Amino acid sequence: CILITGETGTGKELIAKAIHKLAETKNKKLIICDCVSIPENLFESELFGYARGAFTGADRVKKGLFDEADDGIIFLDEIRDIPISAQAKLLRVIENNQFRAIGSNETKNVNVKVITATNRDLRSLVKQGTFREDLFHRLNRIEIHLPPLRERTEDIPLLARHFLKHYNQKFSKNLKGISREVQKLFNRYS
């Protein structure tokens, strides 16, 4: 498991995508899950799916994201938002590569690499009791910390050139560069 940490906007998802491109699973799926956008009561069904008849309205079998990511990578963005009730099941699939869909008696085996990201300090959430310590240690096998751009201003010229090229193509322009004055402004901006 890889844990990517850093402030919002530092590029955690880009790092996850780069890891996927470089991994042995590069030809397999990368499933991206934005944990912030999942309502608390739907986490288990989103991650692990459900069987037909598992609850009112479950009129069909629904595959979960771990099922979809089998033999590939799942990226759980803002892992801090996974409710404590779903954390034990997540820990089980990470440890044993097995899970059960809601309402199913069948244990499914999956081969999924897990990358997670957060903009919060999970250690403090562990101390507060809102994040499982055993899950934190499983997720934090390799930690990649992304400092904010204000702490790595040497990247600004590279990013500026990238966006200049991108928007030249997008808008059929031929801008040649960025003036020194503008570059200085970029470097001073927090």
Secondary structure as GFF3:
##gff-version 3
##sequence-region A 1 190
A	DSSP	beta_strand	2	6	.	.	.	ID=ss1
A	DSSP	alpha_helix	12	22	.	.	.	ID=ss2
A	DSSP	beta_strand	30	34	.	.	.	ID=ss3
A	DSSP	three_ten_helix	35	37	.	.	.	ID=ss4
A	DSSP	three_ten_helix	40	42	.	.	.	ID=ss5
A	DSSP	alpha_helix	43	48	.	.	.	ID=ss6
A	DSSP	alpha_helix	65	68	.	.	.	ID=ss7
A	DSSP	beta_strand	73	77	.	.	.	ID=ss8
A	DSSP	three_ten_helix	79	81	.	.	.	ID=ss9
A	DSSP	alpha_helix	84	96	.	.	.	ID=ss10
A	DSSP	beta_strand	98	100	.	.	.	ID=ss11
A	DSSP	beta_strand	107	109	.	.	.	ID=ss12
A	DSSP	beta_strand	113	118	.	.	.	ID=ss13
A	DSSP	alpha_helix	122	128	.	.	.	ID=ss14
A	DSSP	alpha_helix	133	139	.	.	.	ID=ss15
A	DSSP	beta_strand	142	146	.	.	.	ID=ss16
A	DSSP	three_ten_helix	149	151	.	.	.	ID=ss17
A	DSSP	three_ten_helix	153	155	.	.	.	ID=ss18
A	DSSP	alpha_helix	156	170	.	.	.	ID=ss19
A	DSSP	alpha_helix	180	188	.	.	.	ID=ss20
###
